[in-house]
Amino acid sequence: MVVQDEGYGRRSPLVLVVPLTSQLAALRFPAAVRLDPTVENGLDVPSVAMVFQTRALDRSRFGRRIGRLSRADLRRVEAELRRLTGLGS
């Protein structure tokens, strides 16, 4: 999932992402967030946002948007990013 501000993203060839996995065993790691499928987010199966593996990838690797997280799910991922980085609340 892309976690980069859209305005900033237009200026960069890189995109900040949190990888997802359908392997729910990844929940054993700190900074992992379970995401259940919804029509809005486009997921087919329960997934784990692996916040602990946040990385920058080349923009050319991306195609169309599959879905969008609910406000509540986005808040949970953002909270883990803050805890992981130690940046504000």
C-alpha positions in Angstrom: 0.0 0.0 0.0 1.2 3.5 -0.8 1.7 5.7 2.2 3.2 8.7 0.6 1.4 12.1 0.3 0.1 12.5 -3.2 1.5 16.0 -3.6 5.0 15.0 -2.6 4.8 11.9 -4.7 4.4 13.8 -7.9 7.9 15.3 -7.4 9.7 12.0 -6.8 10.5 8.9 -8.9 10.1 6.9 -5.8 7.0 5.8 -3.9 6.9 5.0 -0.2 5.0 1.8 0.4 4.0 -0.7 3.2 4.0 -4.2 1.7 1.0 -6.4 2.3 0.9 -10.2 2.8 -1.9 -12.7 3.0 0.2 -14.7 5.5 -1.6 -13.9 8.8 1.4 -15.4 10.7 3.1 -12.0 10.0 0.9 -10.6 12.8 3.5 -12.0 15.2 5.8 -9.2 14.3 5.6 -5.7 15.9 4.4 -3.0 13.6 2.0 -5.3 11.7 -1.7 -4.4 11.1 -4.4 -6.8 10.0 -6.6 -5.6 7.2 -9.8 -7.4 6.4 -11.2 -7.3 2.8 -13.8 -4.7 1.9 -15.3 -3.4 -1.3 -13.5 -0.1 -0.7 -10.0 -1.5 -0.1 -10.1 -4.1 -2.9 -8.5 -6.9 -0.9 -9.6 -10.4 -1.7 -8.4 -12.1 1.6 -7.5 -10.9 5.1 -4.0 -9.4 4.8 -1.3 -7.9 7.0 0.3 -4.5 6.4 3.9 -5.1 7.3 4.7 -1.6 8.5 8.1 -2.9 9.8 9.1 -3.4 6.1 8.2 0.1 4.8 10.4 0.9 1.8 10.7 3.1 -1.3 10.1 1.6 -4.7 10.4 3.0 -8.2 7.2 4.6 -9.4 7.4 2.6 -12.7 6.5 -0.6 -10.8 3.0 0.7 -10.1 -0.2 0.5 -12.3 -3.7 1.4 -11.3 -5.1 1.9 -7.8 -6.8 -1.3 -6.5 -8.5 0.3 -3.5 -8.4 2.7 -0.6 -8.2 2.0 3.1 -11.0 3.1 5.3 -10.1 6.1 7.6 -10.0 3.7 10.6 -7.6 1.3 8.9 -5.4 4.1 7.7 -5.2 5.5 11.2 -4.1 2.1 12.5 -1.3 1.9 9.9 -0.3 5.5 10.6 -0.1 4.8 14.3 2.2 1.9 13.7 4.4 4.1 11.4 4.6 6.7 14.2 5.5 4.1 16.8 8.1 2.5 14.5 9.8 5.8 13.6 9.3 7.6 16.9 7.8 10.6 15.0 5.1 12.4 16.9 1.5 11.3 17.4 
